[in-house]
Amino acid sequence: MTTAVPLASGKGEIFEIVLKFMPDWIQVPVLCLIIGIVVLSWLLKLKRWISHRRAVRSGAPAVAVAQQAQGQGRGADYLGQYAPQQAQQAQQAQQAQQTQQAQQAQPRQPSGADFLGSYAPQQPQREGSA
Protein backbone atom coordinates (compact mmCIF):
# COMPACT_ATOMS: atom_id res chain seq x y z
CA MET A 1 0.00 0.00 0.00
CA THR A 2 1.47 3.33 -1.07
CA THR A 3 1.04 6.35 1.12
CA ALA A 4 2.87 8.74 -1.18
CA VAL A 5 1.00 11.86 -2.20
CA PRO A 6 1.39 12.75 -5.87
CA LEU A 7 3.05 16.15 -6.22
CA ALA A 8 2.02 16.76 -9.81
CA SER A 9 -1.24 18.44 -10.70
CA GLY A 10 -3.78 16.95 -13.04
CA LYS A 11 -2.31 18.87 -15.97
CA GLY A 12 1.15 17.56 -15.17
CA GLU A 13 -0.08 13.96 -15.05
CA ILE A 14 -1.89 14.37 -18.37
CA PHE A 15 1.30 15.83 -19.86
CA GLU A 16 3.35 12.88 -18.62
CA ILE A 17 0.86 10.36 -20.01
CA VAL A 18 0.83 12.05 -23.43
CA LEU A 19 4.62 12.23 -23.41
CA LYS A 20 4.91 8.52 -22.60
CA PHE A 21 2.79 7.61 -25.63
CA MET A 22 5.17 9.46 -27.95
CA PRO A 23 8.15 7.67 -29.46
CA ASP A 24 11.50 8.30 -27.77
CA TRP A 25 12.93 10.25 -30.70
CA ILE A 26 10.11 12.85 -30.52
CA GLN A 27 10.00 13.30 -26.73
CA VAL A 28 13.17 15.40 -26.54
CA PRO A 29 12.18 17.87 -29.31
CA VAL A 30 8.70 18.26 -27.77
CA LEU A 31 10.20 18.96 -24.35
CA CYS A 32 12.64 21.49 -25.89
CA LEU A 33 9.79 23.16 -27.74
CA ILE A 34 7.71 23.48 -24.58
CA ILE A 35 10.66 24.85 -22.60
CA GLY A 36 11.36 27.31 -25.43
CA ILE A 37 7.76 28.53 -25.39
CA VAL A 38 7.88 29.07 -21.63
CA VAL A 39 11.17 30.98 -21.84
CA LEU A 40 9.84 33.06 -24.75
CA SER A 41 6.74 33.99 -22.77
CA TRP A 42 8.95 35.07 -19.86
CA LEU A 43 11.07 37.20 -22.19
CA LEU A 44 7.98 38.86 -23.68
CA LYS A 45 6.64 39.63 -20.20
CA LEU A 46 10.01 41.11 -19.26
CA LYS A 47 10.05 43.22 -22.43
CA ARG A 48 6.53 44.53 -21.73
CA TRP A 49 7.48 45.30 -18.13
CA ILE A 50 10.57 47.24 -19.26
CA SER A 51 8.63 49.22 -21.88
CA HIS A 52 5.97 49.98 -19.28
CA ARG A 53 8.62 51.29 -16.88
CA ARG A 54 10.14 53.43 -19.63
CA ALA A 55 6.73 54.84 -20.52
CA VAL A 56 6.06 55.76 -16.91
CA ARG A 57 9.47 57.42 -16.55
CA SER A 58 9.17 59.35 -19.81
CA GLY A 59 5.89 60.89 -18.71
CA ALA A 60 3.49 59.08 -21.00
CA PRO A 61 -0.17 59.66 -20.19
CA ALA A 62 -1.19 57.67 -17.14
CA VAL A 63 -4.37 56.40 -18.80
CA ALA A 64 -2.51 54.84 -21.73
CA VAL A 65 0.07 53.32 -19.39
CA ALA A 66 -2.65 51.89 -17.13
CA GLN A 67 -4.56 50.45 -20.08
CA GLN A 68 -1.40 48.91 -21.46
CA ALA A 69 -0.57 47.36 -18.11
CA GLN A 70 -4.03 45.82 -17.81
CA GLY A 71 -4.03 44.57 -21.39
CA GLN A 72 -7.18 46.55 -22.20
CA GLY A 73 -5.67 49.08 -24.57
CA ARG A 74 -6.86 49.78 -28.07
CA GLY A 75 -4.78 49.91 -31.21
CA ALA A 76 -4.42 53.69 -30.96
CA ASP A 77 -2.89 53.32 -27.49
CA TYR A 78 0.16 51.58 -28.95
CA LEU A 79 1.02 54.14 -31.64
CA GLY A 80 3.58 55.82 -29.40
CA GLN A 81 5.06 58.94 -30.95
CA TYR A 82 2.81 58.53 -34.01
CA ALA A 83 -0.39 58.87 -31.98
CA PRO A 84 -2.27 62.12 -32.54
CA GLN A 85 -2.02 64.47 -29.58
CA GLN A 86 -5.20 65.63 -27.88
CA ALA A 87 -4.14 69.30 -27.88
CA GLN A 88 -3.41 69.16 -31.61
CA GLN A 89 -6.83 67.67 -32.28
CA ALA A 90 -8.54 70.42 -30.32
CA GLN A 91 -6.55 73.10 -32.19
CA GLN A 92 -7.34 71.53 -35.55
CA ALA A 93 -11.04 71.38 -34.70
CA GLN A 94 -10.98 75.01 -33.62
CA GLN A 95 -9.15 76.05 -36.80
CA ALA A 96 -11.61 74.11 -38.94
CA GLN A 97 -14.51 75.80 -37.21
CA GLN A 98 -12.93 79.23 -37.74
CA THR A 99 -12.35 78.48 -41.42
CA GLN A 100 -15.96 77.41 -41.86
CA GLN A 101 -17.15 80.62 -40.24
CA ALA A 102 -14.82 82.66 -42.44
CA GLN A 103 -16.02 80.87 -45.58
CA GLN A 104 -19.64 81.49 -44.68
CA ALA A 105 -18.95 85.19 -44.12
CA GLN A 106 -17.10 85.68 -47.44
CA PRO A 107 -18.60 85.14 -50.88
CA ARG A 108 -17.33 82.10 -52.77
CA GLN A 109 -14.08 82.67 -54.61
CA PRO A 110 -13.25 80.82 -57.81
CA SER A 111 -11.33 77.60 -57.33
CA GLY A 112 -8.65 76.02 -59.52
CA ALA A 113 -11.22 74.18 -61.65
CA ASP A 114 -12.84 77.51 -62.59
CA PHE A 115 -9.69 78.57 -64.47
CA LEU A 116 -9.30 75.46 -66.64
CA GLY A 117 -11.22 76.98 -69.56
CA SER A 118 -11.13 74.72 -72.61
CA TYR A 119 -9.21 72.09 -70.62
CA ALA A 120 -12.10 71.57 -68.20
CA PRO A 121 -13.82 68.17 -68.44
CA GLN A 122 -16.95 68.33 -70.53
CA GLN A 123 -20.28 67.57 -68.91
CA PRO A 124 -22.09 64.69 -70.66
CA GLN A 125 -25.09 65.80 -72.73
CA ARG A 126 -28.37 64.19 -71.72
CA GLU A 127 -30.48 62.86 -74.53
CA GLY A 128 -34.01 64.12 -74.73
CA SER A 129 -33.37 67.33 -72.82
CA ALA A 130 -33.34 70.54 -74.73
Backbone as CSV, one residue per row, in Angstrom:
resi,resn,N_x,N_y,N_z,CA_x,CA_y,CA_z,C_x,C_y,C_z
1,MET,0.841,-1.166,0.000,0.000,0.000,0.000,0.892,1.237,0.000
2,THR,0.647,2.132,-0.966,1.465,3.331,-1.067,0.788,4.486,-0.345
3,THR,1.582,5.194,0.409,1.044,6.353,1.119,1.606,7.644,0.548
4,ALA,2.270,7.553,-0.578,2.870,8.742,-1.181,1.787,9.612,-1.804
5,VAL,1.936,10.896,-1.630,0.998,11.859,-2.204,1.593,12.360,-3.516
6,PRO,0.836,12.277,-4.603,1.389,12.754,-5.870,1.575,14.272,-5.827
7,LEU,2.748,14.725,-6.248,3.052,16.152,-6.223,2.606,16.872,-7.481
8,ALA,2.396,16.140,-8.551,2.022,16.763,-9.811,0.530,17.066,-9.837
9,SER,0.179,18.106,-10.538,-1.237,18.442,-10.702,-1.837,17.552,-11.783
10,GLY,-3.108,17.731,-12.009,-3.781,16.950,-13.044,-3.215,17.235,-14.413
11,LYS,-2.888,18.507,-14.664,-2.311,18.869,-15.967,-0.951,18.212,-16.157
12,GLY,-0.172,18.177,-15.081,1.148,17.559,-15.170,1.047,16.069,-15.447
13,GLU,0.098,15.410,-14.817,-0.081,13.965,-15.051,-0.533,13.701,-16.477
14,ILE,-1.440,14.532,-16.985,-1.887,14.367,-18.374,-0.704,14.565,-19.319
15,PHE,0.121,15.580,-19.028,1.300,15.834,-19.856,2.232,14.632,-19.865
16,GLU,2.463,14.046,-18.700,3.348,12.876,-18.620,2.775,11.699,-19.396
17,ILE,1.480,11.482,-19.304,0.856,10.362,-20.011,0.988,10.547,-21.517
18,VAL,0.711,11.778,-21.997,0.828,12.051,-23.428,2.270,11.882,-23.878
19,LEU,3.203,12.339,-23.064,4.616,12.234,-23.406,5.072,10.775,-23.472
20,LYS,4.522,9.945,-22.599,4.907,8.521,-22.600,4.414,7.803,-23.835
21,PHE,3.311,8.266,-24.438,2.791,7.613,-25.633,3.567,7.996,-26.888
22,MET,4.375,9.039,-26.798,5.169,9.457,-27.950,6.410,8.582,-28.073
23,PRO,6.902,8.424,-29.294,8.153,7.674,-29.461,9.311,8.439,-28.812
24,ASP,10.364,7.698,-28.465,11.502,8.300,-27.770,12.160,9.428,-28.578
25,TRP,12.238,9.271,-29.878,12.929,10.252,-30.704,12.171,11.576,-30.793
26,ILE,10.886,11.614,-30.446,10.114,12.851,-30.521,9.943,13.496,-29.147
27,GLN,10.193,12.752,-28.077,9.997,13.301,-26.731,10.934,14.474,-26.450
28,VAL,12.199,14.340,-26.818,13.169,15.405,-26.539,12.836,16.685,-27.314
29,PRO,12.541,16.623,-28.621,12.176,17.869,-29.312,10.908,18.526,-28.750
30,VAL,9.940,17.715,-28.346,8.702,18.260,-27.771,9.013,18.958,-26.448
31,LEU,9.822,18.331,-25.615,10.201,18.964,-24.350,10.958,20.272,-24.593
32,CYS,11.890,20.264,-25.566,12.643,21.486,-25.887,11.712,22.570,-26.412
33,LEU,10.743,22.192,-27.215,9.786,23.156,-27.742,8.955,23.785,-26.624
34,ILE,8.503,22.975,-25.698,7.708,23.481,-24.577,8.548,24.401,-23.698
35,ILE,9.775,24.003,-23.408,10.663,24.851,-22.600,10.941,26.162,-23.331
36,GLY,11.137,26.093,-24.635,11.364,27.309,-25.429,10.174,28.250,-25.396
37,ILE,8.964,27.701,-25.458,7.756,28.528,-25.392,7.649,29.211,-24.037
38,VAL,7.951,28.480,-22.976,7.883,29.069,-21.630,8.909,30.190,-21.483
39,VAL,10.135,29.954,-21.942,11.173,30.979,-21.843,10.813,32.193,-22.699
40,LEU,10.270,31.966,-23.891,9.845,33.063,-24.753,8.749,33.897,-24.100
41,SER,7.801,33.239,-23.452,6.744,33.993,-22.774,7.322,34.828,-21.628
42,TRP,8.304,34.296,-20.920,8.954,35.070,-19.855,9.667,36.286,-20.443
43,LEU,10.359,36.089,-21.568,11.070,37.203,-22.194,10.102,38.291,-22.673
44,LEU,8.968,37.879,-23.234,7.982,38.859,-23.678,7.389,39.627,-22.499
45,LYS,7.135,38.940,-21.396,6.638,39.627,-20.203,7.669,40.627,-19.701
46,LEU,8.943,40.218,-19.706,10.007,41.111,-19.257,10.119,42.330,-20.172
47,LYS,9.989,42.120,-21.480,10.050,43.225,-22.435,8.893,44.193,-22.200
48,ARG,7.684,43.664,-22.003,6.531,44.527,-21.734,6.712,45.296,-20.437
49,TRP,7.270,44.642,-19.426,7.484,45.300,-18.134,8.477,46.451,-18.289
50,ILE,9.566,46.202,-19.054,10.570,47.240,-19.265,9.977,48.409,-20.043
51,SER,9.228,48.127,-21.101,8.632,49.217,-21.880,7.609,49.988,-21.057
52,HIS,6.915,49.298,-20.168,5.968,49.978,-19.276,6.709,50.919,-18.340
53,ARG,7.815,50.448,-17.783,8.616,51.292,-16.882,9.160,52.509,-17.611
54,ARG,9.627,52.307,-18.844,10.145,53.428,-19.628,9.047,54.438,-19.928
55,ALA,7.845,53.940,-20.228,6.730,54.843,-20.519,6.363,55.663,-19.294
56,VAL,6.391,55.037,-18.135,6.063,55.755,-16.906,7.123,56.817,-16.628
57,ARG,8.389,56.476,-16.817,9.473,57.423,-16.546,9.505,58.564,-17.552
58,SER,9.113,58.302,-18.793,9.168,59.349,-19.810,7.982,60.290,-19.739
59,GLY,7.028,60.002,-18.884,5.891,60.894,-18.710,4.763,60.632,-19.674
60,ALA,4.611,59.426,-20.130,3.489,59.080,-20.996,2.198,59.249,-20.207
61,PRO,1.088,59.493,-20.895,-0.172,59.662,-20.187,-0.488,58.461,-19.303
62,ALA,-0.948,58.736,-18.104,-1.192,57.670,-17.135,-2.288,56.726,-17.599
63,VAL,-3.265,57.254,-18.345,-4.370,56.403,-18.804,-3.857,55.360,-19.776
64,ALA,-3.038,55.783,-20.750,-2.510,54.843,-21.730,-1.613,53.815,-21.067
65,VAL,-0.813,54.243,-20.089,0.074,53.319,-19.393,-0.760,52.320,-18.596
66,ALA,-1.813,52.796,-17.921,-2.646,51.893,-17.129,-3.377,50.902,-18.020
67,GLN,-3.866,51.359,-19.175,-4.556,50.448,-20.078,-3.595,49.410,-20.635
68,GLN,-2.386,49.838,-20.927,-1.398,48.915,-21.463,-1.030,47.864,-20.420
69,ALA,-0.945,48.294,-19.160,-0.574,47.362,-18.105,-1.670,46.337,-17.876
70,GLN,-2.921,46.736,-18.056,-4.029,45.824,-17.811,-4.372,45.005,-19.048
71,GLY,-3.748,45.317,-20.178,-4.031,44.568,-21.387,-5.358,44.942,-22.012
72,GLN,-5.880,46.141,-21.686,-7.176,46.545,-22.202,-7.060,47.701,-23.183
73,GLY,-5.862,47.957,-23.670,-5.668,49.078,-24.570,-6.253,48.808,-25.938
74,ARG,-6.396,49.895,-26.695,-6.864,49.783,-28.069,-5.660,49.920,-28.980
75,GLY,-5.884,49.789,-30.265,-4.782,49.909,-31.207,-4.138,51.279,-31.172
76,ALA,-4.952,52.326,-30.979,-4.421,53.688,-30.958,-3.545,53.930,-29.737
77,ASP,-3.690,53.141,-28.698,-2.888,53.321,-27.490,-1.440,52.892,-27.704
78,TYR,-1.169,52.108,-28.741,0.160,51.575,-28.952,0.905,52.289,-30.080
79,LEU,0.385,53.429,-30.546,1.021,54.144,-31.640,2.265,54.887,-31.207
80,GLY,2.397,55.146,-29.923,3.584,55.816,-29.404,3.691,57.234,-29.915
81,GLN,4.837,57.578,-30.488,5.064,58.942,-30.951,4.215,59.289,-32.166
82,TYR,3.624,58.269,-32.827,2.810,58.528,-34.005,1.346,58.787,-33.654
83,ALA,0.991,58.647,-32.389,-0.389,58.869,-31.982,-0.712,60.358,-32.039
84,PRO,-1.906,60.702,-32.508,-2.273,62.119,-32.537,-2.426,62.653,-31.119
85,GLN,-1.955,63.861,-30.904,-2.023,64.471,-29.584,-3.389,65.112,-29.394
86,GLN,-3.892,65.077,-28.173,-5.203,65.633,-27.877,-5.231,67.143,-28.101
87,ALA,-4.182,67.845,-27.719,-4.145,69.295,-27.878,-4.154,69.660,-29.358
88,GLN,-3.442,68.904,-30.175,-3.413,69.165,-31.606,-4.786,68.946,-32.218
89,GLN,-5.501,67.939,-31.766,-6.832,67.674,-32.282,-7.779,68.816,-31.939
90,ALA,-7.677,69.324,-30.731,-8.536,70.424,-30.323,-8.220,71.672,-31.142
91,GLN,-6.929,71.950,-31.387,-6.549,73.103,-32.188,-7.024,72.954,-33.630
92,GLN,-6.904,71.754,-34.180,-7.344,71.530,-35.546,-8.850,71.705,-35.670
93,ALA,-9.589,71.226,-34.686,-11.044,71.384,-34.704,-11.419,72.854,-34.608
94,GLN,-10.704,73.592,-33.772,-10.976,75.015,-33.617,-10.636,75.755,-34.914
95,GLN,-9.519,75.414,-35.544,-9.151,76.047,-36.800,-10.159,75.723,-37.900
96,ALA,-10.621,74.490,-37.940,-11.613,74.106,-38.942,-12.911,74.880,-38.733
97,GLN,-13.299,75.053,-37.507,-14.512,75.800,-37.207,-14.346,77.272,-37.618
98,GLN,-13.176,77.841,-37.354,-12.926,79.226,-37.739,-12.919,79.385,-39.258
99,THR,-12.367,78.407,-39.969,-12.352,78.480,-41.424,-13.757,78.372,-41.988
100,GLN,-14.584,77.528,-41.405,-15.958,77.414,-41.863,-16.710,78.717,-41.644
101,GLN,-16.490,79.344,-40.513,-17.148,80.622,-40.237,-16.661,81.687,-41.210
102,ALA,-15.371,81.685,-41.508,-14.824,82.664,-42.441,-15.351,82.436,-43.848
103,GLN,-15.510,81.187,-44.251,-16.022,80.874,-45.582,-17.480,81.270,-45.710
104,GLN,-18.235,81.111,-44.647,-19.641,81.493,-44.685,-19.789,83.001,-44.738
105,ALA,-18.875,83.732,-44.138,-18.950,85.186,-44.115,-18.531,85.784,-45.451
106,GLN,-17.602,85.152,-46.181,-17.103,85.678,-47.443,-17.834,85.027,-48.608
107,PRO,-18.005,85.772,-49.689,-18.601,85.138,-50.880,-17.622,84.130,-51.463
108,ARG,-18.147,83.173,-52.214,-17.332,82.100,-52.766,-16.367,82.646,-53.801
109,GLN,-15.097,82.271,-53.657,-14.080,82.671,-54.608,-13.879,81.549,-55.606
110,PRO,-13.450,81.879,-56.818,-13.252,80.817,-57.812,-12.139,79.875,-57.389
111,SER,-12.330,78.606,-57.670,-11.328,77.599,-57.331,-10.474,77.303,-58.556
112,GLY,-9.544,76.354,-58.419,-8.651,76.015,-59.518,-9.383,75.473,-60.734
113,ALA,-10.483,74.756,-60.534,-11.223,74.183,-61.650,-11.912,75.268,-62.468
114,ASP,-12.163,76.436,-61.875,-12.839,77.506,-62.593,-11.932,78.134,-63.650
115,PHE,-10.630,77.939,-63.561,-9.693,78.567,-64.471,-9.195,77.618,-65.559
116,LEU,-9.787,76.432,-65.657,-9.303,75.464,-66.641,-9.697,75.837,-68.059
117,GLY,-10.775,76.538,-68.232,-11.217,76.979,-69.558,-11.511,75.818,-70.471
118,SER,-10.847,75.773,-71.631,-11.125,74.721,-72.608,-10.600,73.363,-72.149
119,TYR,-9.746,73.354,-71.116,-9.209,72.087,-70.618,-10.108,71.444,-69.568
120,ALA,-11.189,72.108,-69.202,-12.099,71.572,-68.198,-12.813,70.353,-68.760
121,PRO,-13.095,69.343,-67.934,-13.825,68.171,-68.439,-15.233,68.564,-68.875
122,GLN,-15.648,68.011,-69.974,-16.952,68.335,-70.529,-18.038,67.556,-69.795
123,GLN,-19.137,68.218,-69.547,-20.280,67.571,-68.913,-20.998,66.734,-69.979
124,PRO,-21.385,65.510,-69.657,-22.086,64.687,-70.661,-23.457,65.296,-70.991
125,GLN,-23.793,65.277,-72.269,-25.088,65.796,-72.727,-26.151,64.749,-72.520
126,ARG,-27.244,65.126,-71.907,-28.371,64.193,-71.723,-29.230,64.173,-72.967
127,GLU,-29.628,62.993,-73.357,-30.476,62.858,-74.531,-31.894,63.165,-74.120
128,GLY,-32.598,63.832,-74.976,-34.008,64.119,-74.726,-34.215,65.414,-73.955
129,SER,-33.196,66.048,-73.501,-33.367,67.329,-72.820,-32.906,68.436,-73.739
130,ALA,-33.722,69.443,-73.862,-33.337,70.535,-74.730,-33.736,71.850,-74.137
